[in-house]
Amino acid sequence: MQKIKSLMARQGLKSPQESMADLSPVENLRIPSKEELRELREQPIDPQAEQEIIDSIEEVYFSNDSFDMVQHELEKLPPELNLQELEEYRDKLKRQQAAVSKKVADLILEKQPAYVKELERVTALQTNLQLAAVICTNARRQLSVAKEGFTGASLGLLANQRRRQLLTGLLKSLRTIKTLQRTDVRLSEMLEEEDYPGAIQLCLECQKAASTFKHYSCISELNSKLQDTLEQIEEQLDVALSKTCKHFDVSHYTKVQLAYTLLGKTQTAMDQLHMHFTQAIHNTVFQVVLGYVELCAGNADTKFQKMQYKDLCTHITLDSYIPCLTDLCKALWEVMLSYHRTMQWHEEHDKQDATPTPDDAAASESDKSVVDRSYVKKKLEHGLTRIWQDVQLKVKAYILGTDMSNFKYDDFIVVLDVISRLMQVGEEFCGSKSEVLQESIKRQSVNYFKNYHRARLEELRMFLENETWELCPVKSNFNIAQLHEFKFMGQCRSPSVSPSRQAVSTTSPAQEELSLFQQYLQEGNPFEMHTEHKEEETEDVLASNGYESDELEKSVYQDYDSDSDVPEELKQDYVDEQTGDVPLKSVSRETIRSKKKSDYNLNKTNAPILTNTTLNVIRLVGKYMQMMNILKPIAFDVIHCVSQLFDYYLYAVYTFFGRNDMYESSGLGLISSRLRTTLNRIQESLIDMEAVGENAGVHGPAEDRKEKVPSPHLSQLVVLTNSGTLYGLAQRVVATESLVFLAEQFESLQSHLDTMMPAAKKPFLQQFYSQTVSTASELRKPIYWIVAAKAIDYEQMLLLMAGVKWDIREIMSQHNVYVDVLLKEFEQFNKRLGDVSRHVRIPLPVSNVLWEHCIRLANRTLVEGYANVKKCSNEGRALMQLDFQQFLMKLEKLTDLRPIPDKEFVETYIKAYYLTENDMEQFIKNHREYSMKQLANLVNVCLGSHINKKARQKLLAAIDDIDRPKR
């Protein structure tokens, strides 16, 4: 129906009802009847005329707008109405209406079949729609019944179940969110428990869960909070990592490393660890030094905490220097031990982790782990040298921060020993030779040792000038190895081991092959044990600085009454020194000693002859060797100073007891060229002659003099002019034999010194021994010669010989009186020698030298007496021989010295009286040991009556030619 209406609207047509409704009321009253319509249809009308009529209709009638036609027509009427015109106009409108009606009727009739047909379709459609409405109504009624009966209940259950599932998921999510919100409490607890791996694992799981619920607004804040917490964990983990630098704990470090592995920051952790070790070294040494500085400063207002470490080291006092150094090394040891244990931990875990994994994912993970392990291994190996370098620089700053030149010897030895132990630690730590430490301690040692040696030389001079040359009573088994200063040689024969290291090796033989890191891996500290050892070991040795009184010396050596506690090695060394290390002459004399009555030793003991000063020198040598043993770089400087100690002692003994202007005139060659060269060298290099007041301004500048020592002066308590004491023979014996004993000790130390001496400087040591040490025994001749020259009155003998008449004519059977007088002098000398030996043992070499000098001087006096003879017969010559034979016979009963010195010197001279002119000339050329006067006497007295003047002049000229080169 709607379609029909729309079609009519498009055609401009209206339904009959609508058409009727459109007519005005007037028109409706005048609707043509059917007859009229039929008439109208029947009336033939020209279509053209009809169209013209229609066209003449006003346009307004064709508009779509509804308007009132009656009103329209009425408004068109003129003011004044004319019926006729109205009639005409009405007819016109009728015609127009009739034309329109006819046109409409035609159109209706034309469309009538289609209209009817379409109307039928509309009617059928209306019927179908009504049927469909009935079906829908019935379906709705049936659905309503079904809904109420079944579907509503079932679908309600399903909906409730679905809602329940959604709510359950939501509850689970809410619980998870609640757990996430409370995670920070658990994380804090785990961090307090130092469970870093668990905390990181929990935090990562929370982050993963948070990303799942990120659609919740509350989770976005939680996610950022978890990220902050993770960063906080990393910071605490970094702090925990730094703690392992000072006190390594396996479980603690394992947790830290596992935590960094979970974070995937193994390499970063290693970089951080090295940074912490560097920081730990700096903080540790700074805090140790700062503590001592503040402790010593007391209430001072100085802001030490703001100082640089290097400047802080300069404020350490001398009293606190060694304790601070020890604590410094202890603290640094803890840091290095922690690093060592860190490396061990990684090595062990690398072995555990190096297992093959067949899984691809695991294999890729393993590859990453291998890369990390390789990086860590290289980093740790590189860090060894870096950390040791930091340690060296810190200790170097400490060492050089204080002037050690005024340290006590004991304290300086402790410093050297601590640094030596530290260098041993460095060598075991990373194989370093510790050049930085060596250079710094060498600089301090050279500075200290110069001052120390200078002071010791001055002390030695003081001791020598106050020395009364009395015998220091020591036991017969005395050996320098028994002195505490030489204990380090007994403990370890290897000179390359420091005293502290020797102590370790002697305390536990089972630990000899263990390194310091193995010994002290779990507990203890090498520097702590070292300090205790030094205190225990050096208490009696170094307490008096090496210069004990006589009483202390006696008490010290009383400890050595029994040699049961002396190691067999030391006993053997003593035997070796007595039999193998002394010169061959001394060995042969020592071998004969027990058989000779000339060895004036009433107590039958062979205790070494030495003085307190000798003992002091030996102790000083031991101390010097200790220093050299610990600090090898200054070995040459130390050995040079050791040689100066011996040089000065030798020079003092010579100056006190051996210097005499009569040496040369004696013609006995008492001072060898080697000894003379040595004495001249000592005087030029060591003795400050300017201080004596001689040759002022001749010697070098003050800088050179600083290295020299004034010549010592003999104590006024020592009297060398008393004939009753054989002109100080006891003091001379003690002085000379103490020097010989000192030389023997130097000989025994030569091999040890040789191992310490640098190869380039070994010729110096060899020359010192060959040119100086070996000349000590040569001083016996000039020193004892002075006694021999004064002990016998040789001048009286010359006077007695001058009174003898030698030009006798008969052979005499009785010797002359001068022989008895001379023998009596010798008997008196022998008696005095015995008296002296009651106070001081006179060794066989000394008695031999004394007897040799006296006999030699007596024989030369005899020759000189015979040379003074003006007239002599053959019988007189026989009397000379008789006198000499009587002298020899009696002399041999007084001494065991064989052969008699200069026996041939006298006999040859006496026999020369019987030579002819030709033999005399040859005799003069061959025997230059006789003086010109003695040879001239032979020519004048013996041959004077047998040769002419010309021959005599010839022989005297030959004598003069021999003497000329001497002049």
Phi, psi and omega in degrees: 000319180296320179299322181295316181297318180294323179296319179294323179296319178293329180277354181078015182258163178227158178292158182304319180299315181297321180296322180289325182290332182288343181287144178291162178303326180294317183291320180302331180286338185243037180294133181296145178280175180298326181293317180297320179295316179300321179295317181299320181289329183282332181291126177288120180238137179290126180301328181289317179296320179298321180292325179294318179299314181297322181292335182282350178294141181297150183295332185296334179287342180263359182285153180285338182290135177283134179214164182272108184293323182296312180300325181293315183289323180295322180293340181276345182296146178284163179300323181252121184275143176232119185302314182300315181294324179295319179299314182295319182292325178295316178299322180297316180296322178298318180296318180296319180295318181297321179294318182292317181298314180300320182294319180293317181298321178297317181293320179297313179298323181294321184264005186300316181296316179296323181296314181297314180300313181293326179294325177294317179297319178297319180296318180294321179295322180295323179294314179299321180294320178297321178296317180296323179296321178295316180298315179298319180298316178297319181296319180294322179295317180293318179298321179297319177296316181295319180299315181291327186275321188222303190299319182301315182291315183294311180295329175297319177298313180299319180294319178296321178296317179296319179295322179297316178299317179297318180293322178298314177300319179296320179296318178298317178297319180295320177297318178299317179297320178297318178298317179298321180295328182268002184296327184299329178294314180295323178297319179297318178298316181295324178291323176295325178280358181061030175270070185295318178300316179297320180295317180293318178300315179296317181295319179294320177296321178295321178296320179295317178295322181295323178294332178290325182255028184293346180286348175274138183294327181289338184284330181298320176292320179297322181298315178294326178293320178296322178296319176296321179296319179297320177295322177295321177298318179298321178295315178294327177294323178294320176296317179297323178295322181293332180293333181289348182289335182252323181224097184282127176235126187299310182297318179297313182292325178298316177300315182297315181294320177297321179297315178294328177294318177299324178283346183073030184235043181299315181293320177299320179299320181292320176298316179296321181300316180294323176296320179293322178297316177299317179293323180296320178298313181297311182296320183297307183295324180295316182293321180297309182294319180300319180300315180290322180296314180294323179297317181284331183285336180070237183266019180297148183269004182297134181275081184290330185294338180269357182282156170287152182302319182297319178289326180296325181296335181285350181263004178287132179277163181296323182293325183264002187296309184290314176302321179294316179299318180296313179296325178299313180292324176299313182296316179294325176299318179299320179295313181292325177295320177299318179295318179299316179291328175299315178297318178300317180301314181291323178297316180296317181287331175296322179293320180291323184277348185276056178247137183291145179233119183286332183295139182296312181298316179294326180295317179295322177295322180294322177301317178296321178295322178296318178298316179297315181296320178297318179296315180298318181298314180295320181296318180293318180295320178292327182291336179305305182296320183296316181292318179296325177295319177298317179300314181299317182295321179294315181292324178299314179300323179291316182298314185278355182282348183231140176278113185267006187297338182257012179292152169291154182301315181303314182296319181293323177297320177298316178300312180300318182293320178297315180294323177298318177296321178296321178293326175296319176300316180297322179293320178285332183289311184217012179074019183278148175272001175055052182300323181296312179295318181299317182294317182291317181287331176294318180299315179292322183292318179298316179298313180295316187292326177299312179294318181296315181294321178300315179294323180292324176296319178296320177296319179298318177299317180296317179296318180296321181287339177255002181286128177265002176058043173269152183290131175272118186286111175236161182285160184294336180264019182298138178212144184297337178295342179281342179287143182298330181295339181251013180299328183297334178285325179287328182287321183209119182285345179282121182285354184271001182255133180286158180305320180295323179290327177296321181299320180296316184292331182275334183288324182216101181300332182291343184260008187300325185268357181275140176282169180299323181291330177284321182292318187250032183293319185263321183206167179087171180212127183301328182283331177291314179295323179299318181295316179297319180297318181295320181296319181289322189280326189254010185300310182277335188283313189257003187297324182255018175064023173086002181238084182273159175281174179300317181297318180294321178300316181297317181293325179296315186279346172294336178293344184254021178302315179255134181261023180294331181268003179275126180302149179301328181297320180291321177300317181295321177300320182296317179297317181298318181297324183283333185252331187245335187265353181264160180303156184298323179299315180296322179299314182295322179291320179297324179296323183278342192311312186293344184263350188258132177281351178284348176281098188284079182227094186289329184275357178058031176244148182249043178297141180300146177266115179204163181248173175301321179296319178300314180299322178296319179297317180297318178297318178299318178300318178299318179294318178299319181290326174301313181297318180293323181295324180280321186239089185292331181300335180255022183303318182294317179300320181292314181297323177299319179291324175300317179297326179292326176300313180294317180302314184293321179296315180298316182296322180294316180298318179295315181296319183288318194237347188242350184281125181202137183281355184272358182303307186297319183291339182289330181071017183267354181062047185293324179254117179289162180297326179294316179295320180296319178298318180297315180297319178296319180297315180299317182296321182284322188267334190240330187267128178271093183290334182294330179292337180283340180101006180257142175053047181300134178086354182278322186280180190295180181290177185299328181296320177289323181293335181297332181274356184253165181235139177299152179293136182284159178241140181294139180298143179291344178286344181269117181255121182248011184248002182273119181290335180294332178260018184055044174057049177070034182301318181303313179295322179295319180295314181299316181296309185292314183288332174294324176294317178297317178298318178299319178297320179297320178294321176297321178299318181293336181268357188299315182297321179293316179295325182295323179291334181276335186285134174301148185303322183291338184257002183297327176303327178298315181295317179298318179294322179300318180288319184283328185262337186242301184300317183289348180271358184301315181292339180290343178289346179301319185300304182293326183290311182283341177297324180298319177295313181298324183290334183258340186290329181250137179275085182288330179296319178298322180295321179297320179295318179296321178292326179295336180274358181274140178266120187254351181265049180280165184247358178228153183283129183267147178255351182248131180286168183279164184292328184300333179292317179295320179298316180296317179295324177295322175300318180292321177297319177296320178297317180297320180295315179297323179299320177294321178298317180296322184293344177291335180260322182226128177296129179257107182296161180303315179301325181290312179297323178297317180295317179299311179296321179299316179297314182297314181294318181297316178296320178297316180295321179289329175293321176301313180298318180296322177294321178292329180287344179274355182293132180272322180225142182205133177258175178296324176294325176297322177297321179295323178295322176301316180295321179297316178300315183293320179296319177298319178299315181295318183298314180289325182294322182295338177282339181272334185223151176266005182293123177221142351288164178295125183297141175059023176298315180293331180302318180283314183297318180298321181293319179294318181293336181296343179294340184263005184282153175276180183297314182292319180294327180295319179299318178292324179297318180298321181288327185272336187244080180273359178288343179272149179286165180297323179296318181293319178292321179296325178296322177298318182291315185286318186275317187280315185258001187302322183271352185253344183238160180278176185294323182295317180295321179297318179298323180297315181293319179295325176295322178296320177297318180296323178296323179293323184282336186299315179301329180294327180281000000 
